[in-house]
Amino acid sequence: MIAYADRIIEKSLSMQEEKIRIIVVDDHSVVREFLQLILNANERFSVIKACDNGIDAIEQAALLQPDLMLLDINMSPLNGFEVAQKALEQNHL
């Protein structure tokens, strides 16, 4: 994951004027809405999708090709680790 974080930083530095496109994934609506509010308040970030489960998150990552996914760890049917692994394996990030 550290190597992936380095890729994100490198990619964001090369996107000087572009916003970092984020998918927020959490099964609690209050948390999703709070994260969207905080992230969208920063001009460098754009929350392009908010998902309430891992299956939807993987589907949306395939369609939207985000720069970053912010994942809740404790979700079902797929937890955040499983979502991250599948998204990376399928080259959605």
DRENVEXVEX-558507 format. One line per 5 residues: number of its first residue (from 0); for each residue x, y, z of N, C-alpha, C, O. Coordinates in Angstrom, 2 decimals, padded with zeros to 5 digits. Layout:
residues N
NUM) X/Y/Z/X/Y/Z/X/Y/Z/X/Y/Z  ...
This chain:
residues 93
0) 000.81/-001.19/000.00/000.00/000.00/000.00/000.87/001.27/000.00/000.46/002.29/-000.54  002.05/001.20/000.60/002.92/002.38/000.61/003.35/002.73/-000.80/003.39/003.90/-001.18  003.69/001.70/-001.59/004.08/001.96/-002.98/002.92/002.59/-003.73/003.13/003.47/-004.58  001.70/002.15/-003.43/000.53/002.74/-004.09/000.36/004.19/-003.67/000.04/005.04/-004.50  000.56/004.49/-002.39/000.46/005.87/-001.91/001.48/006.75/-002.61/001.19/007.90/-002.95
5) 002.67/006.23/-002.83/003.70/006.99/-003.56/003.24/007.29/-004.98/003.48/008.38/-005.50  002.58/006.32/-005.62/002.07/006.54/-006.98/001.02/007.65/-006.99/000.99/008.48/-007.90  000.15/007.66/-005.97/-000.88/008.70/-005.88/-000.25/010.07/-005.72/-000.66/011.03/-006.38  000.74/010.17/-004.85/001.42/011.46/-004.65/002.09/011.91/-005.93/001.98/013.07/-006.32  002.79/010.99/-006.59/003.46/011.32/-007.84/002.46/011.76/-008.90/002.68/012.74/-009.62
10) 001.35/011.03/-008.99/000.32/011.36/-009.96/-000.29/012.73/-009.64/-000.54/013.52/-010.55  -000.53/013.00/-008.36/-001.14/014.28/-008.00/-000.20/015.45/-008.27/-000.66/016.54/-008.62  001.09/015.23/-008.12/002.04/016.30/-008.44/002.07/016.59/-009.93/002.29/017.73/-010.34  001.84/015.56/-010.74/001.83/015.76/-012.19/000.52/016.39/-012.67/000.44/016.85/-013.81  -000.49/016.39/-011.82/-001.79/016.95/-012.18/-001.95/018.34/-011.55/-002.95/018.61/-010.89
15) -000.99/019.20/-011.74/-000.93/020.49/-011.06/-002.27/021.21/-010.98/-002.62/021.73/-009.92  -003.01/021.26/-012.05/-004.25/022.02/-012.07/-005.50/021.15/-011.93/-006.60/021.66/-011.71  -005.34/019.85/-012.07/-006.49/018.95/-012.01/-006.81/018.58/-010.57/-005.92/018.45/-009.73  -008.10/018.41/-010.30/-008.52/017.97/-008.98/-008.27/016.47/-008.83/-008.31/015.72/-009.80  -008.02/016.05/-007.60/-007.88/014.63/-007.29/-009.29/014.07/-007.16/-010.06/014.50/-006.32
20) -009.60/013.10/-008.01/-010.95/012.54/-008.09/-011.08/011.37/-007.12/-010.30/010.42/-007.18  -012.06/011.45/-006.22/-012.17/010.51/-005.10/-013.54/009.83/-005.10/-014.57/010.45/-005.35  -013.51/008.53/-004.80/-014.73/007.80/-004.47/-014.70/007.53/-002.97/-013.73/006.96/-002.46  -015.75/007.94/-002.27/-015.88/007.70/-000.83/-016.78/006.48/-000.64/-017.85/006.40/-001.23  -016.33/005.54/000.19/-017.09/004.31/000.41/-017.24/004.07/001.91/-016.26/003.83/002.61
25) -018.47/004.13/002.38/-018.76/003.87/003.79/-020.22/003.45/003.90/-021.08/004.00/003.21  -020.49/002.49/004.75/-021.86/002.00/004.89/-022.71/002.86/005.83/-023.90/002.58/006.02  -022.13/003.88/006.42/-022.88/004.81/007.27/-023.07/006.13/006.52/-022.10/006.79/006.16  -024.31/006.49/006.29/-024.60/007.69/005.48/-024.05/008.96/006.10/-023.60/009.85/005.38  -024.08/009.07/007.42/-023.57/010.28/008.08/-022.08/010.44/007.81/-021.60/011.55/007.55
30) -021.34/009.34/007.87/-019.89/009.38/007.62/-019.63/009.75/006.16/-018.79/010.59/005.88  -020.36/009.11/005.23/-020.20/009.43/003.80/-020.43/010.91/003.54/-019.64/011.56/002.87  -021.52/011.43/004.07/-021.86/012.84/003.83/-020.83/013.78/004.46/-020.47/014.80/003.86  -020.35/013.45/005.65/-019.33/014.27/006.31/-018.04/014.29/005.49/-017.45/015.35/005.28  -017.60/013.11/005.04/-016.37/013.05/004.25/-016.51/013.82/002.94/-015.58/014.51/002.53
35) -017.65/013.71/002.30/-017.89/014.47/001.07/-017.80/015.97/001.34/-017.17/016.71/000.58  -018.42/016.41/002.40/-018.42/017.82/002.76/-017.00/018.33/003.01/-016.61/019.38/002.50  -016.25/017.59/003.80/-014.87/018.00/004.13/-013.98/017.98/002.89/-013.23/018.94/002.65  -014.05/016.92/002.11/-013.18/016.81/000.94/-013.53/017.83/-000.13/-012.64/018.44/-000.73  -014.81/018.02/-000.39/-015.21/018.98/-001.42/-014.95/020.43/-001.02/-014.96/021.31/-001.87
40) -014.72/020.67/000.26/-014.39/022.02/000.71/-012.97/022.42/000.29/-012.62/023.60/000.28  -012.16/021.43/-000.04/-010.79/021.68/-000.49/-010.77/021.72/-002.01/-011.25/020.79/-002.66  -010.25/022.77/-002.57/-010.27/022.94/-004.03/-009.44/021.91/-004.78/-009.58/021.79/-006.00  -008.59/021.16/-004.11/-007.76/020.14/-004.76/-008.50/018.82/-004.95/-008.07/017.97/-005.73  -009.64/018.65/-004.24/-010.35/017.38/-004.26/-011.72/017.51/-004.89/-012.36/018.56/-004.83
45) -012.15/016.42/-005.50/-013.51/016.33/-006.02/-014.04/014.92/-005.73/-013.52/013.94/-006.26  -015.06/014.83/-004.90/-015.70/013.54/-004.65/-016.62/013.28/-005.83/-017.63/013.96/-006.02  -016.25/012.27/-006.62/-017.00/011.99/-007.85/-018.11/010.97/-007.63/-019.01/010.84/-008.46  -018.04/010.25/-006.51/-019.08/009.26/-006.20/-018.98/008.88/-004.74/-017.89/008.84/-004.17  -020.12/008.61/-004.13/-020.17/008.07/-002.77/-020.95/006.77/-002.83/-022.06/006.72/-003.37
50) -020.38/005.72/-002.27/-020.99/004.39/-002.32/-021.20/003.87/-000.90/-020.45/004.19/000.02  -022.26/003.05/-000.74/-022.54/002.53/000.59/-022.12/001.07/000.78/-022.35/000.49/001.83  -021.49/000.49/-000.26/-020.99/-000.88/-000.12/-019.85/-001.13/-001.10/-019.66/-000.38/-002.06  -019.10/-002.18/-000.83/-017.92/-002.48/-001.63/-018.20/-002.92/-003.05/-017.42/-002.61/-003.96  -019.29/-003.63/-003.25/-019.62/-004.11/-004.60/-019.91/-002.92/-005.52/-019.40/-002.86/-006.64
55) -020.71/-001.99/-005.03/-021.00/-000.77/-005.80/-019.72/000.02/-006.04/-019.53/000.59/-007.12  -018.85/000.07/-005.04/-017.60/000.82/-005.16/-016.72/000.28/-006.28/-016.15/001.05/-007.05  -016.62/-001.04/-006.38/-015.80/-001.64/-007.44/-016.41/-001.35/-008.81/-015.69/-001.04/-009.76  -017.73/-001.45/-008.92/-018.40/-001.15/-010.19/-018.18/000.31/-010.58/-017.90/000.61/-011.74  -018.32/001.21/-009.63/-018.14/002.63/-009.91/-016.68/002.97/-010.24/-016.41/003.83/-011.07
60) -015.76/002.29/-009.58/-014.34/002.51/-009.88/-014.02/002.10/-011.31/-013.23/002.75/-011.99  -014.64/001.02/-011.76/-014.43/000.57/-013.15/-014.95/001.61/-014.13/-014.32/001.85/-015.16  -016.08/002.22/-013.82/-016.66/003.22/-014.71/-015.96/004.57/-014.65/-015.74/005.20/-015.68  -015.62/005.01/-013.44/-015.15/006.39/-013.24/-013.63/006.55/-013.16/-013.12/007.65/-013.31  -012.91/005.45/-012.93/-011.45/005.48/-012.84/-010.96/006.60/-011.91/-010.31/007.54/-012.37
65) -011.26/006.51/-010.63/-010.85/007.57/-009.69/-009.34/007.57/-009.47/-008.65/006.61/-009.79  -008.86/008.68/-008.92/-007.46/008.75/-008.51/-007.26/008.09/-007.16/-006.18/007.58/-006.84  -008.33/008.10/-006.35/-008.25/007.65/-004.97/-009.60/007.14/-004.51/-010.64/007.68/-004.89  -009.58/006.08/-003.69/-010.80/005.60/-003.03/-010.56/005.67/-001.53/-009.57/005.16/-001.02  -011.48/006.30/-000.83/-011.43/006.38/000.63/-012.42/005.33/001.14/-013.63/005.47/000.97
70) -011.88/004.28/001.78/-012.67/003.09/002.10/-012.85/002.86/003.59/-011.90/002.98/004.37  -014.07/002.54/003.97/-014.36/002.05/005.32/-013.83/000.61/005.39/-013.97/-000.14/004.42  -013.24/000.24/006.50/-012.70/-001.11/006.64/-013.79/-002.11/006.95/-013.81/-003.21/006.39  -014.72/-001.75/007.85/-015.75/-002.68/008.33/-017.05/-002.52/007.56/-017.95/-001.80/007.99  -017.13/-003.19/006.42/-018.34/-003.20/005.61/-018.62/-004.64/005.20/-017.76/-005.51/005.30
75) -019.83/-004.86/004.73/-020.11/-006.15/004.11/-021.01/-005.91/002.91/-021.72/-004.91/002.88  -021.00/-006.76/001.93/-020.37/-008.08/001.92/-018.85/-008.04/001.70/-018.17/-009.02/002.02  -018.31/-006.97/001.17/-016.85/-006.84/001.01/-016.34/-005.77/001.96/-016.92/-004.69/002.04  -015.25/-006.07/002.67/-014.67/-005.03/003.54/-013.72/-004.15/002.73/-013.45/-004.42/001.56  -013.24/-003.10/003.34/-012.39/-002.14/002.64/-011.12/-002.73/002.07/-010.67/-002.34/001.00
80) -010.53/-003.70/002.79/-009.32/-004.35/002.29/-009.61/-005.13/001.01/-008.83/-005.09/000.05  -010.72/-005.84/001.00/-011.10/-006.62/-000.18/-011.41/-005.71/-001.37/-011.06/-006.03/-002.51  -012.07/-004.61/-001.11/-012.38/-003.65/-002.18/-011.09/-003.09/-002.77/-010.94/-003.02/-003.99  -010.17/-002.69/-001.90/-008.89/-002.14/-002.38/-008.15/-003.16/-003.23/-007.62/-002.84/-004.29  -008.10/-004.40/-002.74/-007.39/-005.45/-003.48/-008.01/-005.67/-004.85/-007.30/-005.74/-005.86
85) -009.34/-005.78/-004.91/-010.01/-006.01/-006.19/-009.84/-004.82/-007.14/-009.62/-005.01/-008.34  -009.95/-003.61/-006.62/-009.80/-002.42/-007.46/-008.39/-002.34/-008.04/-008.21/-002.00/-009.21  -007.39/-002.66/-007.24/-006.01/-002.65/-007.72/-005.77/-003.77/-008.73/-005.14/-003.55/-009.77  -006.28/-004.97/-008.44/-006.10/-006.09/-009.37/-006.76/-005.83/-010.72/-006.24/-006.25/-011.75  -007.87/-005.13/-010.72/-008.61/-004.87/-011.94/-008.21/-003.53/-012.58/-008.84/-003.07/-013.53
90) -007.15/-002.91/-012.05/-006.62/-001.64/-012.58/-007.64/-000.51/-012.63/-007.68/000.26/-013.59  -008.46/-000.42/-011.60/-009.44/000.66/-011.51/-008.86/001.89/-010.82/-009.49/002.95/-010.80  -007.67/001.76/-010.27/-007.01/002.89/-009.60/-005.68/003.14/-010.24/-004.96/004.05/-009.83
